[in-house]
Every structure is written in structure tokens, then in C-alpha cells.
């Protein structure tokens, strides 16, 4: 397990230092801001839909390594997914970061998102890891509101 944990830490560090899809999107179909006042994370998630397909997704903002790497990995895995697939992934991801450590069922189909599994050992960090996901949900609704994880 220590080797796996080190690998996950490297994935988080890599996505924090070189976040993928870190840019303002021209003409998104939806965007929403996420704010985690407990940690100071502030992210904006942009999404461009092509029918029911996520054609593009990006984010901007600042925050801790967990929120930034979570947003980076999230945007990487969601491109090309349907809205329903994205919603399903959010449910599985949320379950993974909030479930009992002995429950490994939620990691199925999450790929690199599994790197954030260790967040559940630090409940205060769950809000950091899920911030981008909550902002994405609001962006998909298209109302442009700010979501808070307090």
C-alpha cells in the first residue's frame, strides 16, 4: 500500500503543479464559481456541451493542492462523457472520498480520480476535493451561480 500511496501523491502533486485544462473558456454553454471558505479555494468551472456530450471543460482559480488537482483530473476524465456519465462519476467520486476506508467498490471506473481516495482520511479536505464537482454541477445547470462547500 505505501507504493500505491506514493504513486497517488505523485499524481496529486503533478496535477497541482501542471493543472490540465487550466484556462478560461471562450463561449462556454455554462460556467459556475465554487468557493470553499474553510480553505480559501476559489474555482470557476467552464463547460461546453454538444447536445448531451461534454465537448470541453476547463477551470481557473486558485486553491490548495487537493482542490486544484481534483479539478485538473476531473476536467481530464470528463471530456467526451455524457452529462449522465458525469453525474454518475460525481456520485461515485463523492462516495469514494466519504466512504469507509475498507470500501473499495466506489473506485471502479474512476481511473486517475482514485488518486484522491486518501482524502477521506481528512474529512475537512473532502470539501476541497469535491469543490470543482459541485461547480461543474452548477455549470451544467447553466445558472452561473456560486456554490459553496461550507
Phi, psi and omega per residue, in radians:
X1 nan -0.618 3.118
X2 -1.016 -0.647 3.126
X3 -1.137 -0.716 3.123
X4 -1.138 -0.737 3.136
X5 -1.098 -0.725 3.114
X6 -1.113 -0.698 3.100
X7 -1.094 -0.793 3.123
X8 -1.075 -0.719 3.102
X9 -1.073 -0.693 3.116
X10 -1.130 -0.685 3.107
X11 -1.086 -0.789 3.138
X12 -1.105 -0.795 3.128
X13 -1.080 -0.772 -3.134
X14 -1.067 -0.822 -3.121
X15 -1.231 -0.456 3.063
X16 -1.282 -0.775 -3.115
X17 -1.273 -0.644 -3.113
X18 -2.279 1.248 -3.082
X19 -1.121 2.387 3.091
X20 -1.448 2.567 3.076
X21 1.038 0.559 3.139
X22 -1.589 1.613 -3.107
X23 -2.952 2.705 2.991
X24 -1.336 2.391 -3.120
X25 -1.695 2.341 3.039
X26 -1.329 2.307 3.060
X27 0.896 0.982 3.062
X28 -1.259 2.722 3.022
X29 -1.436 -0.292 3.092
X30 -2.812 2.635 3.039
X31 -2.667 2.726 3.102
X32 -2.734 2.606 3.127
X33 -1.752 2.467 3.077
X34 -2.086 2.413 -3.118
X35 -2.356 2.219 3.055
X36 -1.993 1.614 -3.066
X37 -1.119 -0.390 -3.138
X38 -1.209 -0.538 -3.099
X39 -1.962 -0.331 -3.112
X40 1.597 0.124 3.130
X41 -1.209 2.330 3.044
X42 -2.390 2.008 -3.116
X43 -2.237 2.584 2.950
X44 -2.063 2.230 3.124
X45 -1.882 2.323 3.123
X46 -2.023 2.461 3.111
X47 -2.419 2.460 3.034
X48 -2.124 2.079 -3.136
X49 -1.702 2.546 2.988
X50 -2.133 1.600 -2.986
X51 1.202 -2.098 3.133
X52 -1.740 0.094 -3.075
X53 -1.745 2.381 3.053
X54 -1.380 1.759 -3.109
X55 -1.339 -0.610 -3.141
X56 -2.712 2.576 3.094
X57 -2.620 2.376 -3.134
X58 -2.583 3.060 3.108
X59 -2.643 2.784 3.006
X60 -2.399 2.937 3.063
X61 2.267 -2.932 -3.133
X62 -2.451 2.724 3.136
X63 3.009 -3.015 -3.128
X64 -1.273 2.981 -3.104
X65 -1.059 -0.617 -3.123
X66 -1.189 -0.827 -3.104
X67 -1.170 -0.696 -3.133
X68 -1.201 -0.782 -3.137
X69 -1.207 -0.620 3.091
X70 -1.098 -0.778 3.112
X71 -1.111 -0.728 -3.138
X72 -1.101 -0.840 3.140
X73 -1.154 -0.743 3.131
X74 -0.985 -0.849 -3.107
X75 -1.136 -0.587 3.132
X76 -1.166 -0.719 -3.056
X77 -1.477 -0.321 -3.063
X78 -1.563 -0.324 3.114
X79 -1.023 2.253 3.127
X80 1.532 -0.081 3.103
X81 -1.525 2.763 3.042
X82 -1.429 2.866 3.084
X83 -0.987 -0.773 -3.127
X84 -1.108 -0.727 3.099
X85 -1.097 -0.708 3.116
X86 -1.114 -0.767 3.123
X87 -1.102 -0.709 3.115
X88 -1.128 -0.723 3.117
X89 -1.107 -0.674 3.121
X90 -1.084 -0.766 3.128
X91 -1.060 -0.818 -3.139
X92 -1.130 -0.732 3.128
X93 -1.103 -0.815 -3.134
X94 -1.059 -0.735 3.108
X95 -1.088 -0.744 -3.119
X96 -1.056 -0.764 -3.061
X97 -1.459 -0.091 3.126
X98 -2.082 -0.100 -3.057
X99 -1.469 2.962 3.057
X100 -1.074 2.417 -3.118
X101 -0.966 -0.449 -3.139
X102 -1.368 -0.204 3.132
X103 -1.485 1.928 3.140
X104 -1.855 0.028 -3.060
X105 -1.135 -0.543 -3.040
X106 -1.308 -0.186 -3.100
X107 -1.378 -0.211 -3.130
X108 -1.021 2.339 3.060
X109 1.180 0.224 -3.119
X110 -1.716 -0.218 3.066
X111 0.923 -2.250 -3.081
X112 -1.087 -0.360 3.101
X113 -1.073 -0.392 3.119
X114 -1.077 -0.356 3.104
X115 -1.030 -0.397 -3.109
X116 -1.619 0.124 -3.135
X117 -0.970 -0.669 -3.093
X118 -1.129 -0.231 3.132
X119 -1.028 -0.541 -3.096
X120 -1.097 -0.313 3.077
X121 -1.311 -0.203 -3.128
X122 -2.275 1.439 -3.020
X123 -0.888 -0.562 3.140
X124 -1.156 -0.437 -3.116
X125 -1.449 -0.232 3.110
X126 -1.030 -0.661 3.128
X127 -1.126 -0.601 3.085
X128 -1.160 -0.778 -3.079
X129 -1.217 -0.520 -3.071
X130 -1.716 -0.076 -3.089
X131 -0.979 -0.873 -3.122
X132 -1.082 -0.625 3.138
X133 -1.150 -0.727 3.101
X134 -1.151 -0.685 3.091
X135 -1.145 -0.686 3.089
X136 -1.057 -0.773 3.137
X137 -1.021 -0.742 3.112
X138 -1.183 -0.657 3.116
X139 -1.136 -0.673 3.101
X140 -1.152 -0.519 3.069
X141 -1.294 -0.404 3.053
X142 1.356 0.294 -3.103
X143 -1.636 -0.093 3.041
X144 1.141 0.310 -3.099
X145 -1.353 2.908 3.026
X146 -1.676 2.249 3.071
X147 -1.793 2.580 3.140
X148 -2.149 2.560 3.093
X149 -1.968 0.959 3.110
X150 -1.971 nan nan
